Amino acid sequence: MSNGGSRERSCCGSLFTFIVAAGFVILIYWAIFQPHHIRATVGSATLTNLTVASNNATTVSYRLAVSLDLYNPSLRVAIYYDALDAELRARGGASLGGPTASSPFEFLQRRKSSDTVRLEFDGTGGVNVPADVAAELKREAGAGAVSFEVAVDARVRYRFASIKIRRKPKIWCAVTVNVKPEASGSVGGALDSAHRCSVKY
């Protein structure tokens, strides 16, 4: 009986030690990582050659260059960006396509630092959209301000000493570009001021 009691006490002690250790790890994770989510801002955006045409299908053509500023506010943790999967959408969520170029694609962001990612969306070949989306874009262009949404799914690794934790933050940016007619008959313009983005984990 004494050997059985010792084994039970040993098992209980091991379980208690495991629970305490797991709780400590979770506490450290919360203290280090949770208060220091990345911040994102659209620093600049330039829109050119925006046209809306109705042939057999309603198509939108455009070219949009976006500078996305990413900031790591942490004093202790560096961030590896392994991938940034972006999509441009019209207001309301209709997809206008992904970027034709992204720079840089992968990078290390050091503590308390900011990096700029340039996203280039080229829809000059024409993108099919629902009729109501095309009508809204045409209305906005006539009113002098066109709204877009930039959605970015990021894959990152937080690094603290030898510890690395993977996360997949979702970045969402609402961008409104003031536009005016261009010589080609299309419209274009640039962002007047920076737009803060929302970041969810």
QUICORLIN-V451026 format. One record per backbone hydrogen bond with DSSP energy under -0.5 kcal/mol. CO is the residue of the C=O (numbers start at 0). NH is the residue of the N-H. Records with the same first field share a line. If there is no record, write none. Layout:
# QUICORLIN-V451026
CO=NH  NH
This chain:
# QUICORLIN-V451026
0=4
1=5
2=6
3=7
4=8
5=9
6=10
7=11
8=12
9=13
10=14
11=15
12=16
13=17
14=18
15=19
16=20
17=21
18=22
19=23
20=24
21=25
22=26
23=27
24=28
25=29
26=30
27=31
28=32  33
29=34
32=35
33=36
38=70
39=196
40=42  68
41=194
43=66
44=190
45=64
46=188
47=62
48=50
49=186
50=60
52=54  58
56=54  58
57=128
58=52
59=126
60=50
61=122
62=47
63=120
64=45
65=67  118
66=42  43  68
67=69  116
68=40
69=114
70=38  72
71=112
73=111
77=158
78=80  108
79=81  156
80=106
82=154
83=85
84=152
86=150
87=95  96
88=148
89=92
93=89
96=87
100=119
102=117
106=80  108
107=109
108=78
109=112
112=71
114=69
116=67  118
117=102
118=65  120
119=99  100  121
120=63  122
122=125
126=59
129=133
130=134
131=135
132=136
133=137
134=138
135=139
136=140
137=141
138=142
139=143  144
140=143
143=178
145=176
146=90
147=174
148=88  150
149=172
150=86
151=153  170
152=84
154=81  82
155=166
156=79
157=159  164
158=77
159=162
162=159
164=157
166=155
168=153  170
169=199
170=151
171=197
172=149  174
174=147  176
175=177
176=145
177=189
179=187
181=184
185=181
186=49
187=179
188=46
189=177
194=41
197=171
199=169
